[in-house]
Amino acid sequence: MVEQGQTSLAGQRLGAPETLGISTLEPGHKPPAMPPGRLMPLRVLLLDDSQQMFHVSHRSSGRVLFEMVCLHLNLVEGDYFGLEFQSRHRRTVWLDLLKPIRKQISRPKHTVLRFVVKFFPPDHSLLLEDLSRYLFALQIRQDLASGRLTCSDASAALLVSHIIQSEIGDFEETQCRQHLLNTNYIPDQMALMDRIMEFHHKHIGQTPAESDYRLLEVACRLEMYGIRLHPAKDREGTKLSLAVAHAGVLVFQGHTRINNFNWSKIRKLSFKRRRFLIKLRADPSENVSQDTLEFLMASRDCCKMFWKICVEYHAFFRLFEEPRPKPKPVLFSRGSSFRFSGRTQKQVIDYVKENEFKKLPFDRKHSRVQCNSSQSPLRSAQVQVPNQAVRDGSFLVSSEDSAILRPCGNSSPSTQRNGCSDQTYPVQEDSRSQAAKQPPVDRAEAVCASLTLVNGLAEDCRGATPSPLVSPVLNDTVRTDEEEDSRRKICPADKAYFIAKELLSTERTFLKDLELITASFQEVLEKEDCVPDTLKTLLSSTYEPLLSHHTHFLQELEERLSLWEGRCNMQIKGDFQHVGDLLLKTIQHLKPLSAQLQKSSECVYALERVCAVSRRLELVCREFEMQKVCYIPLNVFLLSPLHRLLHYRQILDRLCKHHPPTHTDYSHCRAALDDVCELEAVLRPGLVEIENYQKLLELQKDVIGAEHLATAGRQLIRLGCLSKLSGKGLQQRMFFLFSDVLMYSTRGITSTNQFTVHRQLPLRGMTIRESEDEWGVPHSFTLTVQQQSLVVAACSESEMEKWMEDLKMAVDMSEEANGSTSDLLAPSKDVKSSAASEGESEEELCGSRTSLPTSSANTLHRGNTTAHVCWHRNTSVSMLDFSTAAENKLSGNLLRKFKNSNGWQKLWVVFTNFTLFFYKTHEEECPLASLPLLGYTVTDAGESENIHKDHVFKLHFKSHVYYFRTESEYFFERWMTVIRSATVSASRTRYLNRTEPD
C-alpha cells in the first residue's frame, strides 16, 4: 500500500501510472503476498532525494517492501539495488529480504530506508534499461558529492561535465558557470570550474541518456567505483580497509588498493568473533607463506555484516542461479543460515533479453532538458503503432542481445576447522562451470558495447531511433480470411507459370534498383560541383543502356503473364504459356551489353577513388544512403546487374529441370541457359573480387580504429560476435576475420554506433585449440599468437566449429602467402590504437573519449548493416553467406499475420541482404519496415499453431513470431529456401570449394 501524502511521489516523478509496475520476479510469478496483520508505515528515500511512504504488514518480509519499491518505480533490473538503513547500533546495514521486517527494524516510524545501488557491475553496458542507468548515474552523483568516489581532478571534472550535460543540456558559458556556482557536485568544485566547463563544451548534442552512459563509462574505470570501505586491521595492527567487488575481496590502505583476492583464488570465507578469515587455494607457482589471511574488525557484528555482503557479491556475479537453501539440521544448528536471495546477474540479463516490456516514460528530477525518456536509445518494447508512425518510418524495435556472463557452479558444503568458526562460506568451484584462473582485469579497455538502436531510415538519436532489428509492425487494413479468399484468383497449375511469375516479380524489383541509380542517385550527383564529369559519364554509360534493355524486357514479361493468366482482352492466337523464348531473346540482347556489365565493377572502384579525395562527395553518398529509398548499401545497387545474371541462370535451370526435352519451350530454355553460363564464366572472377571489395568498403564505414581495410589481397572470411574472457567475465565483442589479420571491437552508444577496434592479431603463427575443459566455459577456444593468448566463447557449438574451421583455414592461407606477415591495420584518426590506449593514464583515457566524432561524414552512418545485426543477434556470417544472399534474392506478395492477430495483411516483400523489406505494393518507392533474418528460424506452421491454411511458414526468434502465407506450394518452397539461406551460416572452406572451377 502506498500512501498518497505530502511527500514527493516517485511514481509521479517517473511519470508512470501506479498500476503499470513491473515485477522483478520471473515470468508467471507474482510478488510475495502481504501477510495479514496491522500495517506499519515505512519511509523510503529514493536516489533522487524524494521520499515515499509505504504501508506493509508488520509480519512482512523484507522482500515485500523491496518489491513494492521496484513496482512503484517500474524498475525491471531491480536486482542491482537494495534497501539500507541505520540499525539501533548506528551502523548502516542492508535490509534482509528473507527476514521479517519487524525483526530488523525496531522503530519503523523513525527509520528512513535508503534505496541505493547494492551491486556495481564492472561493465556499464550490462545495464539494459535507461531507468537503471539513470539511477546508477544518481548514485555516482551522490558518491562524488559525499567524497566516497575519489579520483583525480581530471576524472572528477569529466564526471561532473557529463552530469551537468544531462541536467542543463548543451554548453552555454553563462548558464554553465551560474549552475556550477549554485550546485555543488564535488568537494573543492570552484578550483575545477574552468576544467569542468572545458569538458562540458565538448558534449554538445549529447542527450541525457547518452550522458548517463558516458558517466558510467568513465566511473567504471575508477579504482573506487562501487567501493564501500569496511575498517579493519591486519595481524600487526596496521589500519586497513576491506571491500568487496565483482571480482573478489579487496584490501585498501587509505584510498589506495594494496591487494586483491580474486574469487578463483579464495577457497573459503569465514569469521570468528571479530576476526575475518580468507582461506586461499594452494598455488605451487606462488610463494605464499600462509594459506589463511586474518583481519581484525571493530566488532563481531561488523565482521558478520562484511561476510554477508561478500557472500551476496559472490553469488550475484559468479553463480548461474540463486543458491538453494541449506537443509535444516534435525537437532541443532551451528553458524549463520544466511544465504543470497534473489536473481543472479546472469538471470537478470537473460530475463530482460528474453522478455518484452512496455517502455514507460520517466522524468529526470534534476534535468531541464526536454527529452522523451520512453524512447530508449538502447531498448524499446514492441507494441502496435498508429499508421502515422508507419508512414514516418518510426518502426518498433526490440533489442535482444547483451554481454554473456561467466558460468559458475554452486559451492559445496565444507566442514569447519576445529569447530571454532562462527560461520564459513566455501568458495569452491566446479572445473566444468567456472574458470580456474582469470586473466587480469584490463581497466584501460573501455567497454563501449551498448545496444544503441539506430536505423539507417531513422532520425538522429534525439528523435525516434529504431533498431537494425526492426519488427514489421504495419497497421494497414487487415483483411479477413473470407475477404482474402474471395480476392484470390484461380491461377494456372503449371509449375512453369509460378517460375515465370517469380521472374516477373524479381524483374520489377531489379528495374526499381536500376532506376534508383540512373534517376535518384545521378540526379543528386548532377547538383554537386565536386563530382568529376568522368564519373558521371561512367555511371550514365553503364546503367542507362541496361535500364532501357530491362524496361523493354519487363513490358514483354507483363504482357506474356497477362496472356498466360487469361487477363488480356486482346484477341491473340497462339500458345503463350512459356517464357523461355523471351529469356533467350533478352540474354542474346545482353551479350552486346557485356561491356556495361563489366563496368559495374569499375563504377564501384571509381566511386570509391573519388570519395577518397573528395570529402564532400563522401558526405553526399552517405546522405543518399540514409534516405529511405536506399534500403541497402549503395554499392550493392551498383553491382545488381551482375547479380541479376545469376538469377537468370537459376530461373533457367529450374525451367530446364521442369520441362521434358520434348516440350516446345525446352530448347529455348536450354539455349538461353548455355548463353547465360557462358556470360557468367567471363564475369565470375571479377564478381568474386568485387563482392569482397564491396564488403570491405562496407566494413570500413562500420569500424573506427583501423584504416585502409580495402587493400589488394585482403579477403573477408567471417564477421560476427564472440565473447571474450577476461577478469570481468565474458564480454561481447565483434570479431572480424580477414585473410591476414583478426581484429575485435566493441560497439559504442555514439550517434554513429560504429565499432571501435580494441586489438588486432596477426594470423601467421597463430594456434587454435578448444578450451572448454580448461576454462569451464561452454563453446570456448583459445587463440595463441606471439606468446599472447585470447580466450573466446561462441554462443553455440555450431558457431564455435565454424569459427575454428575458418580460423585454421585463414592461418594456413597466411602461412602459405609469400612475404612476411602483413602489417597490422593503421589506426584511424578518430581514435587511438588499442596498443596505445592500454598504456594511457587515467587522465588521458578520460580526456580522449569525451565527445562524439565531429566529422560530418562519420555522423551519417547506417545502423542496420549486417555487422550491427550480427551484434544484436549474437551470431556471425561468412563471405559465402554474402555471396549466397546475393544470388538468393526474391520478391513477391505475401500474406502476413502476427501471433495473436486474426486477419492476414497482404504485403509486397523483397528479400535481399539477409533482410525482408515490406512494401504496401510493388509500385511503392520506400519500404514501410524491415526484418533482418539473421538468428531467426523458419519452419512450417503445423497444426499445433492453430492456423488452418495451406502454404504457411513461421518465422521466430525468441519471443518474436510471424506467420507468412504464400499463394502456392512452389512459392512456399522458394521462400523457405531463400530464408534458410539467410539463417544458416556456412564456413569459408565450403566457400573456397564452391568458387573453384568444375
N, C-alpha and C positions, 0 to 999 in steps of 0.2 A: 504494500500500500504506500503510495507516495503522497505526502502532504502538499496541498496547494496553498502554501502560506506566503509570507512576505519575502522569503529568501529568493535569490536568483535561481530560476529553474533551468536545469541543464537541458531538459527537453526543448524548452523554448530557445535556449542558446544554440542548440544544434538545428533548430528549425524543423524538427521531426515530430509527427504525431505520437502520442504516448502508446497508441495501440499497435504501432508498427515496429516494436522492438524485435531484435534478432538474438536468439539464444546462442550461447557459446557451446551448447551441447551438441552431440552427434545428431544427424538427421533422424527424425522419428522419435527422439527422446524429448521429454518435457522437463522444464525446470523443476527442482525439488519442491514438492508441495509444502506449503506453510503449515506446520503443526498447529493444533488448536491451542488456545490459551490467550491470556491477555497480551495486548500489543504494547510494545515499548518503542519509543522514538529513538532513532539513531541518526546523527548528523554526519554527513559525508562531505568533505572538502574536495572539490574536483581540481583538476590540473589548471583550469583557467581561473582559479581562485574563487569561483562561485560555490555556494553551499547548497546542499539538497537534503531535505529531511525524508527519511524512510521509516515506516512503521512495520515492525516484524514481530512475530510471536516470541515471547521470552524463551520458548523452547527451541527456536530455530537454530540450525547450524550456521556456521559462517558462510557456507556456500549459498544459502538462501539470500542473504544480503548481497553477496558478491554478484549473483545472477541478476538481482533486481537492479543493481547499478549498471551492469552491462546491457540489460534490456532497455533501461531508460536512456542510455547513450546510443543505442542502436550499434553497438560495438561487436563486430564479428570476431576480431582477433583479440578477445579479452584475456586470453590465457597469458599474455605477456605482462599483465598488470596484477596488482594486488592491493589489499587494504591494510594500512598500518595505523597504529595508534600508540599512545603512551600508556604503559602499564602503571600500576599503582606504585611501582618502584622507580618511576620516572625514566623507564627505558622504552625506546621505540621498538615495538615488536610487530610481527605480521599476524594478521587475523588467520587463525587456523580454520580452514574450510570444513573440516570434518567434526570439530568440536562444537558443542552448543555455545552460543554467544554469551549466555549468562555466566558460563564458567570462565570466560576470558575477560569480559568487561564487567567490572563490579559496579560502576556508576555510569550507566548508559546516558543519562540525561546530561551529564557533564563531560562526556567524552566526544571528541571530534575525530572521526576516522579520515584518513587521507588516502584518496585513490591515486596511486602513483605507479610508475613503471617498476616492475619487480625483476624481470628477466631481460637483459640487454643483449640482443643478438649481435654477433660480430659483423654481420653483413646487413647493411641497411636495406638492401634490395629484397630481403626476405619478407619485409613488411609489405603486404599486397594491397592494403586498403589506405586510401587517403586519410581517413579519420585516424587510423592507427599512427600514421606518420605525423599527423598534426599533434596528437597527444604526446608522442615521443619528442617532438620539437618543443612543446611546452615544458617537458621535463628537463630537456637540455637548457632551456631558458632559465628555469629555476636553479639548476645546478651551477650555472655560470654566476647568477646573482648572489648565491649563497657562498661562493668560493669553493664549493665541493669539487667542481670540474676545473682543475688548474691546468694551465697550458701557457705557451709562450705568448708574448704580446701580439705577434703576427697572427697566430691562430685565434686568439681572443677577438681581435679586430675583425677577422674574416667571419667568425661565427656571428658576431653582432651585426655585421653588414647584411648577412642573409636574413637575420631576424627582422631588421627594420625594412628590408625589401619586401618581406611578407606583410608587414604591418602598415607601411605608408606608401608602398609602391615604388615607382621609378624615381631615380635621384633628382632632387631639386635642392640646390645648396642651402637656401634659406630655411626651407621646410625641414631638411635633414638635420641641420645644426640645431634648430629650435627643438626638434623632437628629442635629440640626444641630451639637450640641456634639461628637458622636462622628465625624461625617463632614464633611470639608471639600470643598466644591464649587467655591468661587471664592476668590481671594485676598482677604484682609480681610473674611471672611464674618461675623465677630462684629458688625461695625458695621451690617450689613444684616439681622441676625437678625429683628428685630421686623417689618421690612417684608416679609421672606420669609414669615413666619407670617401676616401680614395677607392676602397674596395666596393662600396655601395654604388659608386659611379659606373662600375663595370657590370652591374647586374641588370642593366636596362632591358626591359622586355620579359623579365623573369616573373612568372606567375607565383602566387603564394604556395601552390602545391610544389612547384619546382624549387622554391626557396626552402621548403621543408626538406625536400630530398637532398639538396646541396648542403644544408645544415647538418643533416645526419651523416652525409658522406664525409664531411670534414671531422665531425665529432667521433666517428667510429675509429679514426686513426689515432686519436689521442690516447695517451697511456692511462689517463684517469677516467676514461669513458666508462660509465656504469659502475665505477668502483665505489664501494661502501666500506670504509675502513673500520676494523674492529681492534681496539688496543690490546696488545699482548706483550710478553717478554720472552726472551729465549732463556736457555739454561744459565747463561752468565748474567742474567738480569738486564740485558740491553733492551731498551724500549723499542718495540717494533709495532707493526700493524699487520693484521691478516685480512685478506679479502678473497672473494671467490668470483670467478668469471666463467664464461662458457667453456674455456679450455682447461681449467683446473684451479688450484689454490695458489694464491699469490702472497708474497711477503714484501712489505714496504718498510722503509725507514724514512720517516717523514712522508714526502710525496714522491720518493724515488723507489722504484721497484728494484729489489736486490736479489730476488729469487722467485722462481715459479715452479710448481709441481704439476705436470700435466696429468690428466686423468689416466692416461695409459701407463704412467709410472707409479700411480698410487694403488696399493693393494687394499688398504683399509683405512677408514677414518673413524676415530673413536674419541671419547672424552672420559676422564675420571676426575670428578670434582672440578677443580679449576684448571686441570691440565688437558690441553687439546693435543691429540696424538695423530700423527700422519705416518702410516706404515708403508714403506716403499717396496716395490718389486726388486728382486735381486737382478743386478745388471753387471755381468762379469767385465764388460768393456769399460766400466767407470770405476774409479777409486772412491767408493762410498764407505766411509768409516762406520756408519751406523745405518740400520735399515728402519729405524723409528725416530722420528723427529718430534720433539716435545716443546710445546709453547704454554706459558702460564698466562691465564686471562684473569680479569678482575674478580669474577665470581663463577660459581657453577652455573647460574642462570645465563650469564654472558657466554660461557663455553657451550652450553646446550643450544642457545639461540644461534650461534655461528655454525654449530654442527648441523642444525636443521636446514639452514639456508644452503649449506654445502650439499646436503642430500637432495634438496629440491633442484639446485642448479645441475647436478649430475644427471638426475632423472629427466629433467626437461630437455637438455641439449644432447644427451647421449643415448637415451632409450628410444625404442621404436614405439612403445605404447606405455600407458600408465601401469606401474608395477602393481601386482596383485597383493592384497593384504596378507600378512602372515597368519597362519592358523593360531587360534588362541590356545595357550597351554592348558592342560587339564587341571593341574594342581596349582602352580604359581608361575608368575612371570618375572623375568629379570630384564631390566633395561627399558628403554622407551619403545612404545608401539608406534611412534611417529613414522609416517610414510608420505611420499609425494602424492598429492591428489589433484587430478586434472589431466588435460591432454598434454602430450609432449609437443615439442616444436614440430617434429615431423608430422604428427597428427593434425596440428593446426594448419600447416601448409597444404597437406593433402585435402583437408576439409574445405578450405577456401577455394582450391583449384577445382575440385570436383562438384561444387555446388554453385548455384547462381543466386545472387541476392539482388533485390531491388535497390538501386542506388538512391539513398535519401540525402537531400541537401543538408548541410550543416553550416552554421555561421562561425566565423573566427572572431572571437570576442575582441581581440586587440587589433584586428586588421581593419584598415579603412579602404582597402582595395575591393572594388565590386567585382567579384568573381563567383561564378556558379560552381560551388564545390561538389555538386552532384555529378558533374561531368568530369569524372576522374581521368587523368592522363594515363592511369595505369590499368584501370579495370572498370567496366560498367556492365550492368545487367542487361539481359536480353528480354525486352518486353515489346508489345505491339506499339507501333508508332503511327502517327497520322500520315495521310497522303502527302501533306506539305513536306514532311521530313524526307519522304522518299524522293520527291522532286528535287529537293535541295541537296540530295546526296548524303544526308545525315543518317547513316545506317547504324544499326545497333551492333554492339560488339560484346564479346566475352573472351577475355584472355584466360588461357587455361594453364599456362606454364610458369614455373618459377624454379629456383635452385633446388637441388636434391640434397638431403641430409645424409650424414654418415650413419649406417646402422649400428646398433649396439645391443648386446644381449643383456638380459636381466642378471642381476647379481645373485649369487648363490649364498645361502647362509654360511656363516662362519662361527666357529666357537670362540669364546672369549678366553684370553690367556689368563691363567691363574684365578679366573673368576672375579677380577678386580675392576673391570671396566664398567662404567655406568651404562654405556651404550656403544656399540660398534656399528659401522656401516661398511660392509665389504664392497670393494670396488673391483670385483673380479670380472674378467672379460672373456667372452667366448671367441675363440680364434676364427670361427666361421662367420661371426656377425660384427666384428669390430677390428679396426686396425690396431695391431700391437704397438706400433710406433708411428708417430705422426711427424711429418716434416715440420720444420719451424714455421711460425706464422710470418708471412710476408706482409708486413704492415704497409710497405710502400706500394703494394699492388692494390690500387684503388678499385673497389668493386663497383662498376658502373652498370651492372646487369639489372636493368629495370624492365618494366613492362609498359613503357610508354606506348600508347596506341595511336599511331599516326598513319593515315592512309593517303595515298597519292591523290585521291579525289576530294580530300577534306581541306578545311581551312587550317590556319595555324593553331598552335597549341592553346590559344586562349579562346578559341571557338569550339565547335563540335569537332572532336578528333577521333574518328573511327579507327579501328584496328585494321591491320592487314588480314585479320581473321573475321572479315565482315560477314555477318549472317544475313542471308537474303530475306529480310522481313519486308514484304511488299503488300501494303494494304490496298490493293486494287480490288475490283469487283471479283468476287469468288463465285464461280459457277457451281451449281449443284450437279450431282451426278446425272439427273434426268435431263437438265439443260444441255450438259456436255454431250450426252449420248445422242440427243436429238440433232446436234450440230455435226456429229461425226458422219462423214460420207462413206459410202462403200467404195473402197479402193481396190484396184486390181490385186489379185492374189499372187501374181508372179513375183518371185524374189528380185528379178531384174528391175522391176518397177521401183522397189524400195532402194536398190543400189543407185538407180538413176535419180531418185529423189534426194538421196544423200549428196550426190554430185551437185544437184541444183542448190541445195541449202548451203553447202560449203563454198560454192562458187559465189553466192551472194555475199557471204562474209569476206571472201578474198577480194572481191571487187570493192567493197567498202574500205578495206585496208589500203588498196591502191589509191583510192580517191583521197584518203587521208594524207598520203604523200604528195600526190600531184596537185591537190587543191589546198587543203588546210595548211600543210607544212610549207609548201612552196610559196603560198600567199604570205606567210609570216616572213619568210626569207626575203621576199621582194621588198618588204618595208625596211629592211636593215641595210645600211651602207657598209657594214663590216663584212658582208658575205661576198667573196670573190665571184666574179662572173663565171669563172671556170667551174666552180662548184654548182652554181645554178644551172649551167648548161649540161653538166654531167647528170644531174638529177632529172631534168626535163627530158633529155635524150634517152635516158634509161627507162623511165617509168611511164611516160606518156604513150609510146608505142604499145607497151604491154597493156595499158589501160584500154586503149582503143580495141585491141585484139580481144580481150576478155569481156568487154562490154558487148561486142557482137556475139561472142560465144554464149553469154548468158541469155541474150534475147532468143537465140535459137533453142537453148535448153528449155526456157519457159514455154515457148511455143510447142515444143515436142511433148513436154509433160502435159500441157493442156489438151493436146490431141489424144495422148495416151489415156488420160482420165475421162475423155469424152466431154470436156467442158468448153471446147471450142465450137463456135457457131458456124465456122467456115466449112463448106461442103468440099472437103478434100478427100480424094480417094487414095487408098494405099495403106500399107502396114506401117504404123508409126510407133509400135511398141518395142522400140530399141533405141539405144543411144551410141552404139559402137561406131556408126558411121560419122556422127558428129565429133566424137572423140578423135577418130582418125584424122578428120579434116582439121581440127584445131591443133593437133600435135604436128601435123605436116606444116601448118602455117607458123607454128612456134619455132621450127628449125631455123628459118631465116632470122629469127629474133634471139638466137643463142648468144649473140654478142651482148644484147641487153641483159640476158640472164647472167652472164659472166660479170657484167659491170655492176650487178647488185652488190657483189663483194667489194668492188672498187669504191662504191659510194660510201660504204661503212668506213673504209680506210681514209678516204678523202675527207669525210666529215670530221673524223677524229683528229686528223692532222690540222685542219683549220681551227678547230676548237682549242687545240693545244697552244696555238699562238694568239688566239683572239678570245679574251675573257668575255667580251660582250656576246659573241656568238655562243659560247658555252652557256651563258646565262639565258639566252634566247631558247636554246634547246632544252634546258632544264625547265623553263617556264612552260614550254609547249608540252613536255612530258607530264606536267602537273595538271593539264587540262583533262576533263572527264572523257573527252573523245579519245584521248591517247591512253587506252586502258592497259597497254603493255609497253615495255621499253621501246623507244623509237627505233633502235637498231633492229629489233625483231621485225618491225614493219618493213624495214628496208630489205630484209632477207626473205620476205614472204614469197616472192616469185620462185625462188629456188625450192622452198618447202612445198609450194603448190605442185611442182613437178612430181614430187614424191607421192603426193595424194593421188594424182592421176594414175601413177603406177599401181597403187593399192586398189583403186577402183577397177582398173582394167584387169588386174589379176583376179579379183573376185568375179568379174563378169566372165572371164575365160573359164574359171572353175565351175561356174554355174551353167553356162551354155554347153550343150554337147557339140562335138565338132560338126555335126550336120546342121546346126542351127544357122539361119541366114545371117545372123549378126556375129557369129563366132569369128569369121575371117577378118571382119573389121576390127574386132577387139584384139585379135592376135597380132595383126599388123600394127595397130596403134601401140600395143604393149612393147613390141620389138623396137619401135621408134623411140618410145619413152626410155627404155632401158639403155639404148644407145646414147641418147642425150644425157641421161643421168651418169653414165660411165665417164663422160667427158667432164661433167661438173662436180662429181662426188669428191675428188681430192680437195678441190678448193672449198667445197662446202664444209668438210670436216674442219679445215683450218680456220675458216671464217667464223664458224659456230663457236670454236674455242676462244677466238679473239673477242667475239661479241660478249661472251660470258665474263672474260677477264675485264673488259671495259665496264660491264655492269657491276662487278665486284669492286672495281676501283672507286666507284661512287658510293658503295656501301661502307667502305673501310677508310678510316683515318689512322695514320701512323705508319703507312707503307706506301711509297710512291712507285710508279712505273711497274705495275703488275703486268700489264700487257706488253711483254717483251718477247722477242723472237725466241722460239724454242721452248718457252714455258707452256705447260699444259695444265689445265684444271683437271683434277681427278675426282675430288669429293669435297663437299662442304656440308657442315651440319653441327649439331650440338653434342658435346660430350661434357661430362662432369669431371672437373679437375680436383684431385685430392690434395688438400693442404691442411695446415694446422687448424683452419676454420671449418674443416669438414669437406664435403663435396660441394663444389661451386660450379654453377652452369657457365660454360664457356663456348664460344663459337669458334670452330676449327675450320681452317682452310688448307686442304692438302693439294699441293702442286707437284709437278714433276721434279722439282729441285729443292723445295722447302715446305715445311709445315709451320703454320703460324696459328696462334689462338688469340681471341679478343673477347671483350665484353660489350654489351650494348648499353648506351647511356640514356639519360632522360632529357637530353638536349632537344632543341627544336628540330634537329636533323635526324636524331635517333640512329646515327651511324655507329659502326662497331670500331672500338678503339683497340688497336693491336697492343698486346702486352708482351709477347715474346715470339721469336722465330727460331725454329730448329732446323739446321741443315739435315738433309736425308742421307748424305754419304756417311757411312759408318754407323748408322742407327740400327739398333736391335729392338725387336718387339717380342714380348712374351706375355702370356696370360699370368695374372697375379691375383686371382680371386682368393686362392688358398692363403697367399702370403699376407694380403691386407684385409681379408674378410669382407670385401666389398663386391657385391654381385656384378658380373659382367665387366670386370676391371682388367686392364692390361697396362704394362709398364713400357715406356719408351726410354731408351738409354742412348745418349749421344754425347761425345766429348766429356765423358766422366760425369755427366749430369743425368738425373732420372726424372721422369714425369709420369705420375700415375693418373690414369683417366678411367672413367667408367661410362659405358653406354647404357641406354635405357632398357635394352633387351639383349638377349643372346644373339639374335639375328643381326642387330645393329653392330654388335661387337665383332662378329665374324666378317661383316662387310668392311668395317674399318681396318681390321687386321689384314685382310686379304689385299685391300688396296694399298695399305702402307707397305707391306712386304714387296708388292709389285713395284711401287714407286721407289723403294730403296734399291731394288735390283736395277731399275732403269738408271738411277743416279750413279750406281757403281759402273755400269756399262758405258755411261756417257764419256766422251772424250774430254780431256782437260781436267782441271782441278774442280773442287767443289764450288758451286755457284756462290757468288757473294750474296749476303742477305739483303733483303729489300731495304732501300733507303727510307728513313723515317720522313713523314710528310712535315710540312711547315706548321701544321695546326697543332701538333702535339709533340712532346719529346719522345725519344725512343725508349723502349722498355728497359734497356740496359742502363740508360741514364737515370730513369725515374727510380730504379731500385736503390740508387745511392743518394737520392735527394734528401736534404734535411727537411724537418717538419715545416719550416717557414717556406722553403722553396716549393715543397709539394702543395702546400695550401695556396700559395700565390699563383701557381701555374695553371690552375683549373678553376678560375673564379668567374669566368664569363663564357657565354656561348660563342661559337665561331662567328666572326664578323664578316666573312666573305659572303657576298650576295649569292654567288653560285652555290656555296655549300649549304646555305639555309634553305635552298629549294631541293628537296630530296624526297624520292618516293619511299613511302614506308611500307608498301605492300610487295616488295621484291621477294624473290624466293628465299634469300638469306634471312629476312625478317620472319617469314612464315616458318622456316625451319627452327628459328629461335623460339617462337611461341609454341610450336608443336613438339619441340624436343626431338627432332628427327634429322635425317640427312638425305642428300641426293647426290648422285654421281653424274659424271658427264654423259654416261649412257642414258640416264633418265632425261636429261635435257634434249638429247637427240631423239629419243623415243617420243617425248612430248611434242617436238616439232612435227613429227610425222603423224601423230595421232590426234590431229585436230578434228573437231566435229561440231556441227551446228544443226539446229532443228527445233521444232516445237516440242515442249514437254508440259505435262500437267504436274503441278507441284502442290503438295499438301503437307501441313505441319502435323506433328504427332497428335495434338489434341483438337485439331480442326476437323470440320465435316466436309466442306466443299473442296474442289480442285481448282486451281488457278492456272490458266494457260499462259505460258511464257515462251519467248524466243530465247534459247540458251546457246551460248557459244562456249565451247571447251577449248582452252589453249593455255599454255604456260602453267600447267597444274591447277588451273582455276576454272570454275564455272562463272560465266558472266551472264546476267539476266537482263533481258530487254522485254518491253511490252510487246513489240512486233519486230520483224526483221527490218522494217524501214527506220527504226529509231537510230539516232546517231550515237547516243551515250548510254552506257549500261546503267540500270537502276541500282544494281547491287552486285556483289561478287562473293564467291565462296571458295577459298583455297582448299584444295582437297588433300594436301599432304597431312598424313596422320589419320585421315578418315578411312572407314571400312565400308565397302559396298557389298551388299548381299541381296538375295532375292527375298522380297517381302512375302513370307509364308502365311499360312492360315492363322498362326498364332498372333499375327499383327492385327487381325480383325479387319482386314481390307479385302473385300470381296470383289476385286477387279483383276483383270489379266494384265500382264506385262508391267508390273510394278517392282521397282527396285528401291532399296533403302540405303541411305547414307547416314552413318552415325559415327560420332566422335564424343566419347564420354557421355554427357547428358544431352548432346545436340543430336536430334533425329529429324531427318527429312525424307519424304516419300516422293518419288517421281514415277510418272506413268507415261509409257510410250504408246504409239498407235499400232505397233505391230511387233511380232516376235523378232523380226530382223533388227529393228531399231533397239529393242530391248537388249539383244546380244551385243550390238555395236556400242551402246552407251556403257554397258557393263565392262566391255573390253577396254575401251579408252580410259575409263575412270580407274580401273585396276592398274593400268599402266602408270597412273599418276600416284598411286598409293603404295606401290611395291617397288622399292629401290633395288637396283642391280649393281654389281661390282664392276670395277674398272677392267678386270680380266676379261669378263664377258663382252665388254665394250670393244677391247682390242681385237678379240676373236671375231666380233661382228663386223669390224671395219676392214678386216683383211680380205683381199680379193679371193673369190672362189677358185 
